[in-house]
Amino acid sequence: MAGLVFDSRRITQRTAFVFLGLATAITVAPVIFIIAYTVIRGGGALSWEFLSQFPSQAGRAGGIFPAIIGTFYLMLGTLFFALPIGVMAGIYLTEYARDNWLTRLINLAIINLAGVPSIVFGLFGLSVFVLAANFGLSLLSASLTLAAQALAMVITTSREALLAVPREYREGSLAIGVTKWQTIRHVVLPQAFPGIITGAVLAISRAAGETAPILVTGAAFIIPRLPQSPLDQFMALPYHLYTVAAHVPNMPKGTMWGVALVLLVVVLSFDALAAAIRLKTRQGKHL
């Protein structure tokens, strides 16, 4: 009887292992296929001229240098606005706010904010930043719009990173007479900093691939110069890819896939940076 029970458990374990492995393969396989297909189709278009020149002939010739620079400007602007506000909101909700109906309502709003379609954020940015604040179609308007979209992820990851700091650290600091803010600043935040930065990097990598929000807040297809100020329009890889793929006739397929490959590399680079920060943090904690 004991042998039958043991065999039954082993069969159940193997069956569960097979199904879990199959589910993982189904999830990972499309991602690998998309990356490999993009590399195969777009790799031939990559060259120094393609990465360093301005576009010409409606994007059919030349390069995508201003789109690359504009994307990095956009990501830096998004990080500049989203990170401080998101971290401060996470600190307040974790360390200061009481557990009441208002706090629960705010948490629900943050969760729902992450599910709002990106085009809605674009219309919000158009109404508030472009028209009401009179920033116009500009890098500033687009950065603020993407920052509003990234806030939900930054706040959530900041809270999780702060909650992961053991309560004993706070209690030990308070026990020796340190104020609560000094405890947060000098004890809690240094411990939570890697997790906060990881979440911020992931939020920015997602913002780098957004097209709808920047479509109505400041992105342009072709501009003969780089943005000189935050109030200038700019080029960006996702919008450039959308335009050359959907609105430019007789566009070489290699050029379209080359733009897609560069955008994919930019996004995956930030994802890899977040993974490296997480790995280094875990190794440091084990030392």
VEXDREN-2710 file (C-alpha; in Angstrom, 1 decimal):
% VEXDREN-2710
k/r/px/py/pz
1/MET/0.0/0.0/0.0
2/ALA/2.8/2.4/0.9
3/GLY/4.5/1.6/-2.4
4/LEU/1.3/2.5/-4.3
5/VAL/0.9/5.8/-2.5
6/PHE/4.6/6.6/-3.3
7/ASP/4.1/5.8/-7.0
8/SER/1.0/7.9/-7.1
9/ARG/2.7/10.9/-5.6
10/ARG/5.7/10.5/-8.0
11/ILE/3.3/10.3/-11.0
12/THR/1.5/13.4/-9.8
13/GLN/4.7/15.2/-9.3
14/ARG/6.0/14.3/-12.8
15/THR/2.7/15.3/-14.4
16/ALA/2.7/18.7/-12.7
17/PHE/6.4/19.2/-13.7
18/VAL/5.5/18.4/-17.4
19/PHE/2.5/20.7/-17.4
20/LEU/4.4/23.5/-15.7
21/GLY/7.3/23.1/-18.1
22/LEU/5.0/23.1/-21.1
23/ALA/3.3/26.3/-19.9
24/THR/6.7/28.0/-19.5
25/ALA/7.7/26.9/-23.0
26/ILE/4.5/28.2/-24.5
27/THR/5.2/31.6/-22.7
28/VAL/8.8/31.9/-23.7
29/ALA/8.7/30.5/-27.2
30/PRO/6.8/33.4/-28.8
31/VAL/9.2/35.9/-27.2
32/ILE/12.3/34.0/-28.5
33/PHE/10.7/33.8/-31.9
34/ILE/9.9/37.5/-32.1
35/ILE/13.4/38.4/-31.0
36/ALA/15.1/36.0/-33.5
37/TYR/12.8/37.0/-36.3
38/THR/13.5/40.7/-35.8
39/VAL/17.2/40.1/-35.6
40/ILE/17.2/38.0/-38.8
41/ARG/15.0/40.5/-40.8
42/GLY/16.6/43.7/-39.4
43/GLY/20.2/42.8/-38.9
44/GLY/21.1/43.4/-42.5
45/ALA/20.0/47.1/-42.3
46/LEU/22.2/47.9/-39.4
47/SER/25.3/49.9/-40.2
48/TRP/27.2/52.9/-38.9
49/GLU/25.4/55.2/-41.5
50/PHE/22.0/53.8/-40.4
51/LEU/22.7/54.6/-36.8
52/SER/24.5/58.0/-37.2
53/GLN/22.8/59.8/-40.1
54/PHE/19.6/61.8/-40.4
55/PRO/16.7/60.3/-42.4
56/SER/16.1/61.3/-46.0
57/GLN/13.6/60.6/-48.7
58/ALA/10.7/60.3/-46.2
59/GLY/12.7/57.7/-44.2
60/ARG/13.5/55.5/-47.2
61/ALA/17.2/56.4/-47.0
62/GLY/19.6/57.8/-44.5
63/GLY/19.6/56.8/-40.9
64/ILE/17.7/57.1/-37.6
65/PHE/20.1/59.0/-35.5
66/PRO/17.7/61.7/-34.3
67/ALA/15.1/59.1/-33.4
68/ILE/17.6/57.3/-31.2
69/ILE/18.6/60.5/-29.5
70/GLY/15.0/61.6/-29.1
71/THR/14.1/58.3/-27.5
72/PHE/16.9/58.6/-24.9
73/TYR/15.9/62.2/-24.2
74/LEU/12.3/61.0/-23.7
75/MET/13.4/58.3/-21.4
76/LEU/15.5/60.6/-19.3
77/GLY/12.7/63.1/-19.1
78/THR/10.3/60.4/-18.0
79/LEU/12.7/59.2/-15.3
80/PHE/13.3/62.7/-14.1
81/PHE/9.6/63.4/-13.5
82/ALA/8.3/59.9/-12.5
83/LEU/11.1/58.7/-10.1
84/PRO/11.0/61.4/-7.4
85/ILE/7.2/61.6/-7.3
86/GLY/6.7/57.9/-7.4
87/VAL/9.3/57.2/-4.6
88/MET/7.9/60.0/-2.4
89/ALA/4.4/58.6/-2.9
90/GLY/5.6/55.1/-2.1
91/ILE/7.3/56.3/1.1
92/TYR/4.2/58.1/2.3
93/LEU/1.9/55.1/1.6
94/THR/4.3/52.7/3.2
95/GLU/5.7/54.6/6.2
96/TYR/3.2/57.3/7.1
97/ALA/-0.3/56.6/5.8
98/ARG/-2.8/54.9/8.1
99/ASP/-4.7/51.8/6.9
100/ASN/-8.1/53.4/6.4
101/TRP/-10.7/53.7/3.6
102/LEU/-8.8/56.6/2.0
103/THR/-5.5/54.7/1.8
104/ARG/-7.3/51.7/0.4
105/LEU/-9.0/53.9/-2.2
106/ILE/-5.6/55.4/-3.2
107/ASN/-4.1/51.9/-3.6
108/LEU/-7.0/50.8/-5.7
109/ALA/-6.6/53.9/-7.9
110/ILE/-2.9/53.1/-8.4
111/ILE/-3.7/49.6/-9.4
112/ASN/-6.3/50.8/-11.9
113/LEU/-3.9/53.5/-13.2
114/ALA/-1.6/50.7/-14.4
115/GLY/-4.4/49.3/-16.6
116/VAL/-5.4/52.5/-18.3
117/PRO/-4.9/52.3/-22.1
118/SER/-1.9/54.3/-23.3
119/ILE/-4.0/56.3/-25.8
120/VAL/-6.0/57.7/-22.8
121/PHE/-2.8/58.9/-21.3
122/GLY/-2.0/60.5/-24.6
123/LEU/-5.4/62.4/-24.6
124/PHE/-4.7/63.4/-21.0
125/GLY/-1.3/64.8/-21.9
126/LEU/-2.8/66.6/-24.9
127/SER/-5.4/68.3/-22.8
128/VAL/-3.3/69.1/-19.7
129/PHE/0.3/69.6/-20.8
130/VAL/0.0/70.6/-24.5
131/LEU/-3.1/72.8/-24.3
132/ALA/-3.8/73.8/-20.6
133/ALA/-0.2/74.2/-19.5
134/ASN/0.7/75.6/-23.0
135/PHE/3.8/73.5/-23.3
136/GLY/2.8/72.8/-26.9
137/LEU/3.8/69.7/-28.9
138/SER/7.2/69.2/-27.3
139/LEU/9.6/66.9/-25.6
140/LEU/8.4/68.2/-22.2
141/SER/4.8/67.4/-22.9
142/ALA/5.6/63.9/-24.0
143/SER/7.9/63.3/-21.0
144/LEU/5.3/64.4/-18.6
145/THR/2.7/62.2/-20.2
146/LEU/4.9/59.1/-20.1
147/ALA/5.8/60.0/-16.5
148/ALA/2.1/60.0/-15.6
149/GLN/1.8/56.6/-17.2
150/ALA/4.9/55.2/-15.5
151/LEU/3.9/56.5/-12.0
152/ALA/1.8/53.4/-11.2
153/MET/4.7/51.0/-11.7
154/VAL/7.2/53.2/-9.9
155/ILE/4.9/53.7/-6.9
156/THR/4.1/49.9/-6.7
157/THR/7.7/48.8/-7.0
158/SER/8.8/51.4/-4.5
159/ARG/6.3/50.2/-2.0
160/GLU/7.3/46.6/-2.5
161/ALA/11.0/47.5/-2.1
162/LEU/10.3/49.4/1.1
163/LEU/8.1/46.7/2.6
164/ALA/10.9/44.2/1.9
165/VAL/13.1/46.0/4.4
166/PRO/12.9/44.1/7.7
167/ARG/10.9/45.8/10.4
168/GLU/13.8/45.2/12.8
169/TYR/15.9/47.8/11.0
170/ARG/13.3/50.5/11.7
171/GLU/12.8/49.4/15.3
172/GLY/16.5/49.3/16.0
173/SER/17.0/52.8/14.6
174/LEU/14.1/54.3/16.4
175/ALA/15.2/52.6/19.7
176/ILE/18.4/54.7/19.7
177/GLY/16.6/58.0/19.4
178/VAL/16.7/58.5/15.6
179/THR/13.7/60.3/14.2
180/LYS/11.4/58.5/11.8
181/TRP/12.4/60.6/8.8
182/GLN/16.1/60.0/9.6
183/THR/15.4/56.3/9.9
184/ILE/13.7/56.3/6.5
185/ARG/16.4/58.3/4.9
186/HIS/19.5/56.7/6.3
187/VAL/18.3/53.1/7.0
188/VAL/15.3/52.1/5.0
189/LEU/15.9/53.9/1.7
190/PRO/19.5/52.6/1.2
191/GLN/18.2/49.0/1.7
192/ALA/15.3/49.5/-0.7
193/PHE/17.2/51.6/-3.3
194/PRO/18.2/48.7/-5.6
195/GLY/14.6/47.5/-5.8
196/ILE/13.3/51.0/-6.4
197/ILE/15.8/51.6/-9.2
198/THR/15.0/48.2/-10.8
199/GLY/11.3/49.1/-10.9
200/ALA/12.1/52.5/-12.3
201/VAL/14.2/51.1/-15.0
202/LEU/11.5/48.6/-16.0
203/ALA/8.9/51.4/-16.1
204/ILE/11.2/53.5/-18.3
205/SER/11.9/50.6/-20.7
206/ARG/8.1/50.2/-21.1
207/ALA/7.8/53.9/-21.8
208/ALA/10.5/53.7/-24.5
209/GLY/8.2/51.5/-26.6
210/GLU/5.0/53.6/-26.3
211/THR/3.6/55.2/-29.4
212/ALA/0.1/56.4/-28.6
213/PRO/1.0/58.9/-25.8
214/ILE/3.8/60.6/-27.8
215/LEU/1.7/60.6/-31.0
216/VAL/-0.4/63.5/-29.8
217/THR/2.0/65.2/-27.5
218/GLY/5.1/66.0/-29.5
219/ALA/6.6/63.3/-31.6
220/ALA/7.3/64.1/-35.3
221/PHE/8.2/61.9/-38.2
222/ILE/11.2/63.8/-39.6
223/ILE/12.9/66.8/-38.1
224/PRO/16.1/68.1/-39.7
225/ARG/17.8/68.8/-36.3
226/LEU/18.0/67.5/-32.8
227/PRO/15.8/69.1/-30.1
228/GLN/17.5/72.1/-28.7
229/SER/15.2/72.6/-25.7
230/PRO/12.5/70.7/-23.8
231/LEU/9.9/72.7/-25.7
232/ASP/11.0/71.5/-29.1
233/GLN/9.4/68.6/-31.0
234/PHE/11.5/65.4/-31.4
235/MET/11.8/62.1/-33.2
236/ALA/11.4/58.8/-31.4
237/LEU/11.9/55.2/-32.4
238/PRO/8.4/53.9/-31.8
239/TYR/6.7/56.7/-33.7
240/HIS/9.2/56.5/-36.5
241/LEU/8.6/52.8/-36.8
242/TYR/4.8/53.3/-36.8
243/THR/5.1/55.9/-39.6
244/VAL/7.5/54.1/-41.9
245/ALA/5.5/50.9/-41.5
246/ALA/2.0/52.3/-42.0
247/HIS/2.2/55.6/-43.9
248/VAL/5.3/55.6/-46.2
249/PRO/4.7/53.8/-49.5
250/ASN/7.4/51.7/-51.0
251/MET/9.3/51.6/-47.8
252/PRO/12.1/49.0/-47.9
253/LYS/11.3/46.1/-45.6
254/GLY/14.9/46.0/-44.3
255/THR/14.7/49.6/-43.1
256/MET/11.4/48.9/-41.2
257/TRP/12.9/45.8/-39.5
258/GLY/16.1/47.7/-38.8
259/VAL/14.2/50.4/-36.9
260/ALA/12.3/47.6/-35.0
261/LEU/15.6/45.9/-34.1
262/VAL/17.1/49.1/-32.7
263/LEU/14.0/49.8/-30.6
264/LEU/14.1/46.2/-29.4
265/VAL/17.7/46.5/-28.4
266/VAL/17.0/49.7/-26.5
267/VAL/14.1/48.2/-24.6
268/LEU/16.0/44.9/-23.8
269/SER/19.0/46.8/-22.7
270/PHE/17.0/48.5/-20.0
271/ASP/15.5/45.2/-19.0
272/ALA/18.9/43.7/-18.8
273/LEU/20.1/46.6/-16.7
274/ALA/17.2/46.0/-14.3
275/ALA/18.1/42.3/-14.1
276/ALA/21.7/43.1/-13.5
277/ILE/20.8/45.5/-10.6
278/ARG/18.6/42.8/-9.0
279/LEU/21.3/40.1/-9.4
280/LYS/24.1/42.3/-8.0
281/THR/21.8/43.3/-5.0
282/ARG/21.1/39.6/-4.2
283/GLN/24.8/38.7/-4.4
284/GLY/25.6/41.6/-2.1
285/LYS/23.1/40.4/0.4
286/HIS/24.5/36.9/0.4
287/LEU/28.1/38.1/1.0
END
